[in-house]
């Protein structure tokens, strides 16, 4: 008989040097056999703590965990969020290690390895070191090792974090195929679009269950509250940003987002269309709205605000409202690559990539894991010298004048790069010193940053104790301390909640409107809708470039989402080059 798992009124606290943190506050739920249960929420919501409690790695302060079905103790498999395998062992050696730990004989392991190779597509990479795999392939190897002995219950802690859309789809296909065996699966994720693929969803925020149910049931929270308006065909991205800001300032609107040629709006009340006719912004009055299907992100925001009793728009007043802002994107190129190439021994990571970025543009650098986009990003930041070709930033050749170029660049790393034991004040003073700020000027810049980013309540707390959203806000503030003309952002919104993502993009839009040039990488393809232009890099080559609408047309259908167009372009490239296996 298949096994399930239930948990009731779980609480768990941790003591830190600065404060006492309650990670879970009376959390209850159930994992049913043959179902994928989504544990959905941002970083610091309590997801990892709950998964570890269910895996038996922690003891709860209070509450109950129990098994349903079966007559014996179930086999529980756990895949941690961070890559937990040995990077200096090959794919085959890691699998063999897990077979040894589970006491599999030679015949059984050979049969099981053959099944896992077919399941994950790992067969061509048996001799490759795990540390040399792309992010997506590492996750496939982690899943394969977890499944060396088939479990009754499978606990996956954010298996798709930092993984490109193509690899995410492949992981979902693999896990979905396990349902036929009756396994109960818990899939923890910060990606809200993944929630709609689950059979049952638990919405978690700040250690509390906001709501739970099937995706269809939860989406009823926003039935009749989602609307859309088609935008003029000639709308620039900057003009779209103006429309979005004006919509967010309209009475009754709790969220307004751009999706290609569409403005999506979520209202406070059901069946109440947005009253754009009364807007002071003339272009908004010309839009015609009609009902549309809610997204799960709308559902999460609605559940969060209902819990707080708050219906205020997200980041509606960040930045200066300026209807002339779109003109900034017509300036001169401030970033330019010509046949940019980077080789590591015999391996070519970036192969003759050429593009340019104009002043005031938000420019997306997109691609799957292992495609070469991070290497390109590092070369443009001056962190890695090119092997061949030219990279110009702020008029400086990075092959000869990297130090001069860096003074014009603000950089925000993918992972929080500051010292957890130091306070925010100490870290920001250190960052200012790195950028050459001293004395009165540093004090003034810190004061301005604290006010602009609302960091006052956290300024003297250790950074290791801060929520991820506050860390991200601080990191952006640090990158802007020296007033750079160019901002490099490496997956800056990974793991943060929808409200923080919206606040972050509102700030980026305001910076772009003021003339700051922004180069950004992201695995949230919906965010690429905010880019003026973008490029997609795959297998070291530039395979597509243009505006969001141009990318969708290149992907075969302008009505597609960018996520769908992204996958289509990669699959088209693989077919054209007769190479369907991604490393």
KOLMILUM-113729 format. One record per residue (C-alpha): residue in three letters; z, x, y. Coordinates in steps of 0.1 Angstrom, whole numbers, padded with zeros to 4 digits, always signed. Layout:
! KOLMILUM-113729
AlaZXY/...
***
This chain:
! KOLMILUM-113729
Unk+0000+0000+0000/Unk-0009+0014+0035/Unk+0019+0026+0057/Unk+0027+0017+0093/Unk+0053+0028+0118/Unk+0075+0010+0143/Unk+0098+0022+0171/Unk+0123+0002+0191/Unk+0142+0008+0223/Unk+0136+0046+0222/Unk+0153+0067+0249/Unk+0151+0104+0253/Unk+0164+0127+0281/Unk+0161+0163+0289/Unk+0182+0185+0311/Unk+0165+0209+0335/Unk+0181+0235+0359/Unk+0175+0211+0388/Unk+0179+0177+0374/Unk+0183+0154+0344/Unk+0150+0138+0333/Unk+0148+0106+0313/Unk+0114+0109+0296/Unk+0116+0076+0277/Unk+0135+0045+0288/Unk+0137+0019+0260/Unk+0102+0022+0246/Unk+0091-0001+0218/Unk+0059-0005+0198/Unk+0041-0004+0164/Unk+0014+0015+0146/Unk-0005-0007+0121/Unk-0024+0005+0090/Unk-0061+0008+0096/Unk-0058+0005+0134/Unk-0061+0030+0162/Unk-0033+0024+0186/Unk-0039+0039+0221/Unk-0009+0054+0239/Unk-0023+0054+0274/Unk-0009+0069+0306/Unk-0010+0099+0329/Unk+0008+0133+0325/Unk+0046+0130+0326/Unk+0044+0093+0315/Unk+0063+0102+0283/Unk+0034+0102+0258/Unk+0041+0137+0243/Unk+0078+0130+0240/Unk+0071+0098+0221/Unk+0045+0114+0198/Unk+0070+0142+0190/Unk+0098+0117+0183/Unk+0075+0099+0158/Unk+0065+0132+0142/Unk+0102+0141+0137/Unk+0101+0171+0160/Unk+0128+0155+0184/Unk+0157+0132+0178/Unk+0160+0102+0201/Unk+0191+0097+0222/Unk+0191+0061+0211/Unk+0167+0036+0194/Unk+0151+0032+0160/Unk+0120+0045+0142/Unk+0110+0030+0109/Unk+0082+0028+0083/Unk+0064-0004+0072/Unk+0046-0008+0039/Unk+0046+0015+0009/Unk+0075+0025-0014/Unk+0077+0062-0008/Unk+0080+0085+0022/Unk+0047+0085+0041/Unk+0027+0116+0049/Unk+0026+0120+0087/Unk+0001+0144+0102/Unk+0005+0156+0138/Unk-0021+0173+0161/Unk-0005+0187+0192/Unk-0021+0186+0227/Unk-0024+0223+0230/Unk-0046+0243+0206/Unk-0020+0253+0179/Unk-0042+0274+0156/Unk-0046+0311+0153/Unk-0073+0322+0177/Unk-0078+0356+0160/Unk-0085+0339+0126/Unk-0119+0325+0118/Unk-0126+0288+0112/Unk-0125+0293+0075/Unk-0093+0314+0076/Unk-0075+0287+0096/Unk-0085+0260+0071/Unk-0074+0283+0042/Unk-0041+0288+0058/Unk-0034+0251+0060/Unk-0045+0247+0024/Unk-0021+0274+0014/Unk+0008+0258+0034/Unk+0000+0225+0016/Unk-0002+0241-0019/Unk-0038+0231-0027/Unk-0053+0247-0058/Unk-0088+0263-0056/Unk-0107+0233-0070/Unk-0090+0208-0047/Unk-0094+0229-0016/Unk-0131+0236-0021/Unk-0138+0199-0025/Unk-0117+0191+0005/Unk-0133+0218+0027/Unk-0168+0205+0018/Unk-0157+0170+0029/Unk-0142+0183+0062/Unk-0173+0204+0069/Unk-0195+0173+0066/Unk-0170+0153+0086/Unk-0167+0177+0116/Unk-0199+0198+0115/Unk-0179+0230+0112/Unk-0200+0245+0084/Unk-0222+0267+0106/Unk-0191+0283+0123/Unk-0170+0293+0093/Unk-0170+0330+0102/Unk-0165+0325+0140/Unk-0131+0333+0154/Unk-0112+0301+0166/Unk-0107+0317+0200/Unk-0144+0319+0205/Unk-0151+0282+0199/Unk-0158+0258+0228/Unk-0131+0233+0237/Unk-0147+0205+0217/Unk-0151+0226+0186/Unk-0115+0238+0188/Unk-0104+0201+0188/Unk-0126+0194+0157/Unk-0111+0224+0139/Unk-0076+0212+0149/Unk-0084+0178+0135/Unk-0098+0193+0103/Unk-0067+0214+0097/Unk-0045+0183+0103/Unk-0066+0164+0076/Unk-0066+0191+0049/Unk-0043+0168+0030/Unk-0052+0131+0039/Unk-0022+0116+0057/Unk-0009+0080+0058/Unk-0001+0082+0095/Unk-0021+0104+0120/Unk-0005+0113+0154/Unk-0030+0127+0179/Unk-0015+0140+0212/Unk-0043+0139+0238/Unk-0070+0153+0214/Unk-0097+0148+0241/Unk-0080+0164+0271/Unk-0103+0189+0288/Unk-0131+0180+0264/Unk-0166+0170+0277/Unk-0180+0135+0271/Unk-0203+0145+0243/Unk-0175+0161+0223/Unk-0151+0132+0231/Unk-0177+0108+0216/Unk-0179+0129+0184/Unk-0141+0130+0181/Unk-0140+0093+0184/Unk-0167+0088+0157/Unk-0147+0110+0133/Unk-0114+0093+0139/Unk-0129+0058+0138/Unk-0143+0066+0103/Unk-0108+0072+0090/Unk-0099+0035+0095/Unk-0116+0025+0063/Unk-0090+0045+0044/Unk-0061+0025+0059/Unk-0046+0053+0080/Unk-0025+0043+0110/Unk-0037+0063+0140/Unk-0019+0069+0173/Unk-0043+0083+0199/Unk-0025+0095+0231/Unk-0048+0098+0261/Unk-0049+0099+0299/Unk-0086+0088+0299/Unk-0085+0051+0306/Unk-0120+0045+0293/Unk-0108+0055+0259/Unk-0083+0027+0259/Unk-0111+0002+0255/Unk-0121+0018+0222/Unk-0086+0013+0206/Unk-0076-0017+0185/Unk-0042-0020+0203/Unk-0030-0003+0235/Unk+0004+0007+0248/Unk+0004+0013+0286/Unk+0030+0039+0295/Unk+0041+0051+0329/Unk+0072+0070+0339/Unk+0088+0065+0305/Unk+0084+0027+0306/Unk+0060+0004+0288/Unk+0040-0014+0315/Unk+0023-0037+0289/Unk+0008-0037+0255/Unk-0018-0057+0235/Unk-0055-0056+0226/Unk-0078-0042+0254/Unk-0093-0077+0257/Unk-0059-0093+0262/Unk-0048-0067+0287/Unk-0080-0070+0307/Unk-0071-0106+0314/Unk-0047-0093+0340/Unk-0076-0088+0363/Unk-0099-0116+0353/Unk-0115-0131+0384/Unk-0103-0103+0406/Unk-0132-0078+0402/Unk-0163-0081+0425/Unk-0193-0059+0432/Unk-0218-0056+0460/Unk-0252-0039+0458/Unk-0256-0011+0484/Unk-0288-0004+0503/Unk-0313+0018+0485/Unk-0313+0044+0513/Unk-0275+0048+0514/Unk-0264+0084+0515/Unk-0232+0094+0496/Unk-0215+0099+0529/Unk-0225+0064+0540/Unk-0212+0050+0507/Unk-0179+0067+0515/Unk-0177+0050+0548/Unk-0183+0016+0532/Unk-0156+0024+0506/Unk-0130+0033+0533/Unk-0139+0001+0553/Unk-0136-0020+0522/Unk-0102-0006+0514/Unk-0091-0017+0549/Unk-0101-0053+0542/Unk-0074-0078+0537/Unk-0067-0087+0501/Unk-0084-0056+0487/Unk-0062-0034+0464/Unk-0090-0011+0453/Unk-0126-0003+0463/Unk-0147+0023+0444/Unk-0183+0035+0445/Unk-0203+0033+0413/Unk-0238+0045+0420/Unk-0255+0019+0441/Unk-0226-0005+0437/Unk-0194-0010+0456/Unk-0167-0023+0432/Unk-0137-0042+0446/Unk-0105-0055+0430/Unk-0086-0082+0449/Unk-0050-0092+0450/Unk-0056-0128+0440/Unk-0078-0143+0413/Unk-0111-0159+0423/Unk-0107-0148+0459/Unk-0138-0129+0471/Unk-0135-0101+0496/Unk-0139-0113+0532/Unk-0163-0086+0544/Unk-0178-0109+0570/Unk-0148-0103+0593/Unk-0150-0065+0590/Unk-0152-0044+0622/Unk-0176-0021+0603/Unk-0211-0037+0607/Unk-0227-0023+0575/Unk-0199-0038+0554/Unk-0207-0073+0568/Unk-0242-0071+0555/Unk-0231-0068+0518/Unk-0233-0097+0494/Unk-0205-0097+0467/Unk-0205-0114+0433/Unk-0181-0114+0403/Unk-0182-0085+0379/Unk-0165-0075+0346/Unk-0131-0057+0351/Unk-0127-0021+0339/Unk-0096-0009+0320/Unk-0087+0013+0349/Unk-0084-0019+0370/Unk-0061-0033+0343/Unk-0038-0002+0344/Unk-0036-0002+0382/Unk-0028-0040+0381/Unk-0001-0035+0355/Unk+0014-0006+0375/Unk+0015-0025+0407/Unk+0029-0056+0391/Unk+0057-0035+0378/Unk+0064-0021+0412/Unk+0057-0053+0431/Unk+0032-0034+0453/Unk-0003-0045+0461/Unk-0011-0019+0489/Unk-0046-0003+0487/Unk-0047+0032+0474/Unk-0052+0059+0501/Unk-0069+0035+0526/Unk-0058+0054+0556/Unk-0062+0090+0545/Unk-0085+0110+0568/Unk-0102+0099+0600/Unk-0125+0069+0598/Unk-0159+0081+0612/Unk-0191+0062+0607/Unk-0211+0092+0617/Unk-0197+0114+0590/Unk-0227+0115+0568/Unk-0246+0138+0591/Unk-0226+0168+0579/Unk-0245+0171+0546/Unk-0277+0180+0564/Unk-0266+0215+0574/Unk-0276+0249+0562/Unk-0269+0261+0526/Unk-0236+0278+0524/Unk-0237+0284+0486/Unk-0269+0296+0469/Unk-0277+0311+0435/Unk-0310+0327+0425/Unk-0315+0334+0388/Unk-0278+0339+0384/Unk-0271+0354+0350/Unk-0240+0366+0331/Unk-0240+0383+0297/Unk-0211+0392+0275/Unk-0226+0418+0252/Unk-0255+0402+0234/Unk-0244+0367+0244/Unk-0259+0351+0275/Unk-0234+0327+0290/Unk-0254+0318+0321/Unk-0292+0322+0320/Unk-0311+0323+0354/Unk-0294+0294+0371/Unk-0306+0286+0406/Unk-0293+0259+0431/Unk-0280+0256+0467/Unk-0253+0236+0483/Unk-0255+0225+0520/Unk-0227+0225+0545/Unk-0205+0194+0542/Unk-0217+0185+0507/Unk-0195+0175+0477/Unk-0214+0192+0449/Unk-0207+0187+0412/Unk-0210+0215+0386/Unk-0211+0196+0353/Unk-0216+0205+0317/Unk-0201+0203+0282/Unk-0175+0227+0270/Unk-0190+0261+0263/Unk-0221+0254+0284/Unk-0215+0281+0310/Unk-0203+0261+0339/Unk-0169+0278+0340/Unk-0186+0312+0340/Unk-0208+0301+0368/Unk-0178+0287+0387/Unk-0159+0320+0383/Unk-0189+0340+0396/Unk-0192+0319+0427/Unk-0155+0322+0434/Unk-0158+0360+0432/Unk-0136+0362+0401/Unk-0164+0375+0378/Unk-0194+0397+0388/Unk-0229+0385+0378/Unk-0250+0406+0354/Unk-0282+0397+0371/Unk-0294+0375+0399/Unk-0279+0367+0433/Unk-0250+0346+0444/Unk-0245+0340+0481/Unk-0213+0323+0495/Unk-0208+0318+0532/Unk-0237+0342+0538/Unk-0221+0370+0517/Unk-0237+0385+0486/Unk-0210+0383+0459/Unk-0225+0413+0442/Unk-0215+0435+0472/Unk-0191+0416+0495/Unk-0168+0396+0473/Unk-0137+0403+0495/Unk-0155+0391+0526/Unk-0166+0359+0509/Unk-0131+0351+0496/Unk-0117+0347+0531/Unk-0139+0317+0535/Unk-0130+0301+0501/Unk-0101+0279+0491/Unk-0096+0278+0453/Unk-0077+0253+0432/Unk-0075+0262+0395/Unk-0077+0237+0366/Unk-0042+0245+0355/Unk-0012+0247+0379/Unk-0012+0283+0389/Unk+0021+0286+0408/Unk+0056+0298+0397/Unk+0077+0271+0380/Unk+0110+0287+0388/Unk+0102+0291+0425/Unk+0106+0262+0449/Unk+0076+0245+0465/Unk+0085+0262+0498/Unk+0086+0297+0482/Unk+0053+0291+0464/Unk+0035+0279+0495/Unk+0048+0308+0515/Unk+0035+0331+0488/Unk+0001+0314+0489/Unk-0001+0316+0526/Unk+0007+0353+0524/Unk-0021+0359+0499/Unk-0045+0343+0524/Unk-0032+0366+0551/Unk-0011+0341+0571/Unk+0020+0356+0587/Unk+0049+0347+0610/Unk+0045+0318+0634/Unk+0010+0309+0622/Unk+0023+0306+0586/Unk+0052+0284+0597/Unk+0029+0261+0616/Unk+0004+0258+0587/Unk+0032+0250+0563/Unk+0046+0223+0586/Unk+0011+0207+0590/Unk+0005+0208+0552/Unk+0039+0193+0544/Unk+0032+0164+0568/Unk-0004+0159+0558/Unk+0003+0158+0521/Unk+0037+0141+0523/Unk+0055+0170+0505/Unk+0088+0169+0524/Unk+0109+0153+0497/Unk+0098+0180+0472/Unk+0097+0210+0495/Unk+0129+0227+0482/Unk+0126+0217+0445/Unk+0115+0241+0418/Unk+0079+0235+0410/Unk+0085+0234+0373/Unk+0104+0201+0378/Unk+0077+0184+0398/Unk+0055+0156+0385/Unk+0019+0165+0379/Unk+0005+0145+0408/Unk+0028+0163+0433/Unk+0019+0196+0418/Unk-0018+0188+0423/Unk-0012+0176+0458/Unk+0006+0209+0466/Unk-0021+0230+0450/Unk-0047+0214+0472/Unk-0025+0219+0502/Unk-0022+0256+0493/Unk-0059+0260+0489/Unk-0064+0246+0525/Unk-0037+0266+0543/Unk-0061+0291+0557/Unk-0086+0264+0568/Unk-0115+0275+0545/Unk-0150+0263+0551/Unk-0157+0261+0513/Unk-0134+0246+0487/Unk-0137+0253+0449/Unk-0120+0228+0427/Unk-0119+0233+0389/Unk-0112+0200+0371/Unk-0085+0191+0397/Unk-0078+0156+0385/Unk-0074+0162+0348/Unk-0044+0143+0334/Unk-0033+0126+0366/Unk-0029+0088+0370/Unk-0056+0066+0386/Unk-0037+0062+0419/Unk-0033+0099+0423/Unk-0070+0104+0415/Unk-0080+0079+0442/Unk-0057+0096+0468/Unk-0071+0130+0459/Unk-0107+0118+0463/Unk-0099+0100+0496/Unk-0087+0134+0509/Unk-0118+0152+0496/Unk-0140+0126+0513/Unk-0122+0131+0546/Unk-0126+0169+0543/Unk-0164+0166+0535/Unk-0168+0143+0565/Unk-0152+0170+0587/Unk-0177+0196+0574/Unk-0159+0213+0545/Unk-0182+0222+0516/Unk-0168+0213+0482/Unk-0178+0225+0448/Unk-0161+0207+0420/Unk-0161+0206+0382/Unk-0148+0175+0363/Unk-0149+0158+0329/Unk-0144+0124+0346/Unk-0181+0116+0350/Unk-0172+0085+0371/Unk-0159+0109+0397/Unk-0193+0125+0399/Unk-0205+0093+0417/Unk-0187+0107+0448/Unk-0208+0139+0448/Unk-0238+0142+0471/Unk-0256+0162+0445/Unk-0249+0179+0412/Unk-0262+0201+0385/Unk-0258+0199+0347/Unk-0256+0232+0328/Unk-0260+0233+0291/Unk-0264+0263+0268/Unk-0263+0285+0299/Unk-0293+0268+0315/Unk-0296+0243+0343/Unk-0311+0212+0327/Unk-0308+0186+0355/Unk-0301+0185+0392/Unk-0300+0159+0420/Unk-0281+0130+0434/Unk-0261+0107+0411/Unk-0290+0082+0411/Unk-0316+0109+0404/Unk-0295+0122+0374/Unk-0294+0087+0360/Unk-0332+0083+0364/Unk-0336+0117+0346/Unk-0314+0103+0318/Unk-0339+0075+0313/Unk-0323+0045+0330/Unk-0309+0042+0365/Unk-0287+0013+0353/Unk-0268+0037+0330/Unk-0234+0051+0339/Unk-0234+0089+0347/Unk-0215+0094+0314/Unk-0244+0078+0295/Unk-0270+0097+0314/Unk-0251+0130+0309/Unk-0251+0125+0271/Unk-0287+0114+0271/Unk-0299+0145+0289/Unk-0280+0168+0265/Unk-0294+0150+0235/Unk-0330+0151+0250/Unk-0326+0189+0256/Unk-0314+0194+0220/Unk-0344+0174+0206/Unk-0369+0193+0229/Unk-0355+0227+0218/Unk-0350+0217+0181/Unk-0314+0226+0183/Unk-0289+0198+0176/Unk-0258+0219+0169/Unk-0235+0226+0198/Unk-0211+0256+0197/
***
